[in-house]
Amino acid sequence: MPTYTYYCDNCGIQFDQYQHFSDPPLTRCPECNKKTLRKVYAPVGIVFKGSGFYSTDHRSPSGGRRSGSGEKGEEPKKESGSEADSTSPTKDNAPTKDNKE
């Protein structure tokens, strides 16, 4: 059952009242007995949980994971046969002091 906050414009009393959604709003103040009671609307705290709520999350448009993007700590996968792999020196074909190419 929701709790509503009411405020009286005449005497300034503020109180909370448990009411069903279907109940009519209160209009008469319990202190001064005048029809100056109104509901007080306050902002509700919102907590976003999960990924995809901030621009830094980089969520894909379909809601799924992007291919090729790794988790934190993982290095991106290299494709075999790429040009970068064939031109970069590796342990096997790196020039040594004795064997200059």
C-alpha positions as CSV (number, residue, x, y, z in Angstrom):
1,M,0.0,0.0,0.0
2,P,1.5,3.4,-1.0
3,T,2.3,6.1,1.5
4,Y,1.2,9.7,0.5
5,T,2.4,12.9,2.1
6,Y,-0.1,15.6,2.6
7,Y,0.4,19.3,3.5
8,C,-2.2,21.8,4.8
9,D,-2.0,25.2,3.2
10,N,-3.9,26.7,6.2
11,C,-2.1,25.5,9.3
12,G,1.1,24.1,7.7
13,I,0.9,20.5,9.1
14,Q,2.5,17.8,7.0
15,F,1.8,14.1,7.5
16,D,2.0,10.7,5.8
17,Q,-1.1,8.6,5.1
18,Y,-1.3,5.0,3.9
19,Q,-3.9,4.7,1.1
20,H,-4.9,2.3,-1.7
21,F,-4.6,3.5,-5.2
22,S,-8.3,3.4,-5.6
23,D,-9.0,5.6,-2.5
24,P,-9.9,9.3,-3.1
25,P,-7.3,11.8,-2.0
26,L,-7.8,13.5,1.4
27,T,-9.1,17.1,1.2
28,R,-9.9,18.0,4.8
29,C,-7.1,18.8,7.3
30,P,-7.2,16.7,10.5
31,E,-5.9,19.7,12.6
32,C,-7.8,22.8,11.4
33,N,-10.7,20.9,9.8
34,K,-10.5,23.0,6.6
35,K,-10.4,21.8,3.0
36,T,-6.9,23.1,2.3
37,L,-5.1,19.7,2.2
38,R,-3.0,18.8,-0.8
39,K,-0.7,16.0,-1.8
40,V,3.0,16.7,-1.7
41,Y,4.9,15.2,-4.7
42,A,8.6,14.5,-4.1
43,P,11.2,13.1,-6.6
44,V,11.7,9.4,-6.4
45,G,15.2,8.0,-6.0
46,I,16.1,5.9,-9.1
47,V,18.9,3.4,-9.1
48,F,20.1,2.0,-12.5
49,K,21.5,-1.5,-12.2
50,G,23.2,-3.4,-15.0
51,S,25.1,-2.4,-18.0
52,G,24.0,-0.1,-20.8
53,F,22.7,2.9,-18.9
54,Y,25.6,5.3,-19.4
55,S,27.4,6.5,-22.5
56,T,30.7,5.0,-21.2
57,D,29.1,1.5,-21.2
58,H,29.3,1.2,-25.0
59,R,26.2,-1.0,-25.2
60,S,25.4,-2.3,-28.7
61,P,22.1,-1.2,-30.3
62,S,20.7,-4.7,-30.2
63,G,21.4,-5.1,-26.5
64,G,23.8,-8.0,-27.0
65,R,27.5,-8.0,-26.7
66,R,29.7,-6.7,-29.5
67,S,31.9,-9.2,-31.3
68,G,35.6,-8.6,-30.7
69,S,35.2,-6.6,-27.5
70,G,36.7,-8.2,-24.5
71,E,36.1,-7.9,-20.8
72,K,38.4,-5.8,-18.6
73,G,41.8,-7.3,-18.4
74,E,41.5,-9.4,-21.6
75,E,43.5,-8.4,-24.6
76,P,41.7,-8.1,-28.0
77,K,42.0,-11.2,-30.2
78,K,44.4,-11.0,-33.1
79,E,43.3,-12.5,-36.5
80,S,45.8,-14.9,-37.9
81,G,47.3,-14.1,-41.3
82,S,47.0,-10.4,-40.8
83,E,49.5,-8.0,-42.2
84,A,50.6,-6.8,-38.8
85,D,51.5,-10.4,-37.7
86,S,53.7,-11.1,-40.8
87,T,55.7,-7.8,-40.6
88,S,56.3,-7.7,-36.9
89,P,59.4,-9.5,-35.6
90,T,58.8,-12.6,-33.5
91,K,61.0,-14.7,-31.3
92,D,61.7,-17.1,-34.2
93,N,62.6,-14.7,-37.0
94,A,64.0,-11.8,-35.0
95,P,67.5,-10.7,-36.1
96,T,70.3,-11.6,-33.6
97,K,73.8,-10.2,-33.1
98,D,75.3,-13.1,-34.8
99,N,72.9,-13.4,-37.7
100,K,72.3,-9.9,-39.2
101,E,69.9,-9.7,-42.0
